[in-house]
Amino acid sequence: MTAFLIAHNTFREAVRDRVLAGIVVGGLALMLLVRVAAPLAMGEDVRLTVDLGLSAITWLGMIVILMVGSSLVAKEIDRRTIFNLLSRPLPRPLYLFGKWAGLTAALCSVAIVLGVALGAELALLGRAAYLPSLAQAVYLACLELAVVTSIAVMFSALSTPVLSALYTLGLFLAGQWCDDLRSFASHAPGALGTLLKGAANLLPNLPLFNMRTLAAAGDVTTGAHLGIATAYAVMFCGAVLMLGAAAFESRDFK
Amino acid sequence: MNVTAGGVSVKAGPTRTETDQPNVQDARQVGDLALDVRGLTKVYRHPWTMKITPGLSDVSFTVRRGEIFGYLGPNGAGKTTTIKILTGLLKPTAGEAWLLGKSFHDVESRRKLGFLPEQPYFYDYLNGVEYLELAARLSGLSARDAAKAARHWLGRVGLGERARMALRKYSKGMLQRLGLAAAMVHEPELLILDEPMSGLDPFGRRDVRDLVLEQRARGATVVLSSHILPDVEALCDRVGIVLRGKLERLASVGELVQGGTPRVELRVDGTPLLEIPATFAGLLERRESAGDTVFTLHDASRQQEVIAWLVQQRATIHSVTPMRSSLEDLFMAAAEGSAFQAPLRREA
């Protein structure tokens, strides 16, 4: 219950922040711009619209994570608002979980608003057949944002906003290429290969959440893929938040 | 060891009174103690140089239920460090504490705790009623009770008209009042207030005094730290004076004030050229006031001798006033007695 209260407050903070409103407006403007530029796509306008629209959801969400998520806990410590929370019967791990849940909910709201706008655009273009794949892609984008948010919240609890933004961006980019790293590891000799494989397994497997190419072609993914992605996101977020909570538990607030 | 400083006699080093240590274990078990602090120690270690800075050293004291306890000390003495450890914001290097019978390691010990941090900060995107509802719900009130309590407490601290105003528009005094309301919104059994008078005008200070007394009348225990010693003297049953991380003095306000050397102030006229005789050297001070001369005698037992001398010198005595030591005198004496010296290294 206390985690829900923190999540609700974090969601309220994010929604009332001008960054989030700006991101939504920016996303909608980008979709409009894609429609204007569609004739240049030489018949691939729907593919372009879906691909860019889904990319916008991920990247705009990433901007919110870097701008809001990376300072989510650090800002509370810096402004000492955390004193009013942790001096109440609120376990620190639940506080951290609440912060993550609140920001994830705000990001999912943005993703859903932009996804609905994209779906409406496709419906107006007479391409309602793309909607199921679009819904799946938006769902996976939400899972991806949840995973990256957990990383941002963990770093935010332990480091400064700038450093946690850099670490989060670094892991996001590395996570996007973890399939390539795994493939490279399979060709690397002996210990180096094992080391690279281990590193690839520790990185967030973000390609698992990317079905933009499928959605751009109007193809849906399997239920198994959705299930595995969901389970992976739950486990990864849980592990990262537990790691963050373990370190946060012993932290002093001077 | 008795130390005389500033005309006031204080005992240097930790002092225990009959209200503290005896049967502490029994009292805690029967629920008589609101706060039991044992050997609280905090050492700060610099992460790079590994240099150790002592923050708090073996602080022990108890506060009985229904008491108002003043925790005094200059900046950097360790007041806020103690309070932050008790409220779960700092981890102690050593020591134990029990809040309302529960170990401070247990988050449930904070269920019936109300805390006002020094210079409280708030979420500026919330309004007054939203903030108090959040505070009340985090302390365990249901949504319905929290909404009711939030409205009540906003009105109680004079912010009822501004319930829906964003906190970024609140003045410093209004935020301090809101902080107090947040500390009391769930009707806690133990209140810890760090500098509750800070940032308040005289009317605000009076309101805080009334609130604290009202909480005590309700049965709550109040621990407050303050620099405004007359307020502490007026409010507190007992005080602890902490200096350089050590608890130097622990006694009731009455004991402290009675314990000081009694003084007498004599206002006389017609003594412009009078010289203080050698027999009163060091005991009698004089200062010229508008229209008369004021003698301060630091040993009341020699009052008759001084009066006889003044009469002999044909001085007109207007008044003879026994003076008691103020808490401020005793505080300063304790500070000087422990060889306390500014500057201070850290925030309290």
Boltz contact constraints between the chains, C-beta under 6 A:
constraints:
  - contact:
      token1: [A, 5]
      token2: [B, 137]
      max_distance: 6.0
  - contact:
      token1: [A, 5]
      token2: [B, 138]
      max_distance: 6.0
  - contact:
      token1: [A, 9]
      token2: [B, 134]
      max_distance: 6.0
  - contact:
      token1: [A, 13]
      token2: [B, 125]
      max_distance: 6.0
  - contact:
      token1: [A, 16]
      token2: [B, 125]
      max_distance: 6.0
  - contact:
      token1: [A, 79]
      token2: [B, 121]
      max_distance: 6.0
  - contact:
      token1: [A, 80]
      token2: [B, 121]
      max_distance: 6.0
  - contact:
      token1: [A, 81]
      token2: [B, 121]
      max_distance: 6.0
  - contact:
      token1: [A, 81]
      token2: [B, 123]
      max_distance: 6.0
  - contact:
      token1: [A, 83]
      token2: [B, 117]
      max_distance: 6.0
  - contact:
      token1: [A, 86]
      token2: [B, 88]
      max_distance: 6.0
  - contact:
      token1: [A, 87]
      token2: [B, 87]
      max_distance: 6.0
  - contact:
      token1: [A, 87]
      token2: [B, 115]
      max_distance: 6.0
  - contact:
      token1: [A, 88]
      token2: [B, 110]
      max_distance: 6.0
  - contact:
      token1: [A, 88]
      token2: [B, 138]
      max_distance: 6.0
  - contact:
      token1: [A, 88]
      token2: [B, 139]
      max_distance: 6.0
  - contact:
      token1: [A, 89]
      token2: [B, 107]
      max_distance: 6.0
  - contact:
      token1: [A, 89]
      token2: [B, 108]
      max_distance: 6.0
  - contact:
      token1: [A, 89]
      token2: [B, 110]
      max_distance: 6.0
  - contact:
      token1: [A, 89]
      token2: [B, 111]
      max_distance: 6.0
  - contact:
      token1: [A, 90]
      token2: [B, 138]
      max_distance: 6.0
  - contact:
      token1: [A, 91]
      token2: [B, 107]
      max_distance: 6.0
  - contact:
      token1: [A, 252]
      token2: [B, 90]
      max_distance: 6.0
  - contact:
      token1: [A, 252]
      token2: [B, 91]
      max_distance: 6.0
  - contact:
      token1: [A, 253]
      token2: [B, 89]
      max_distance: 6.0
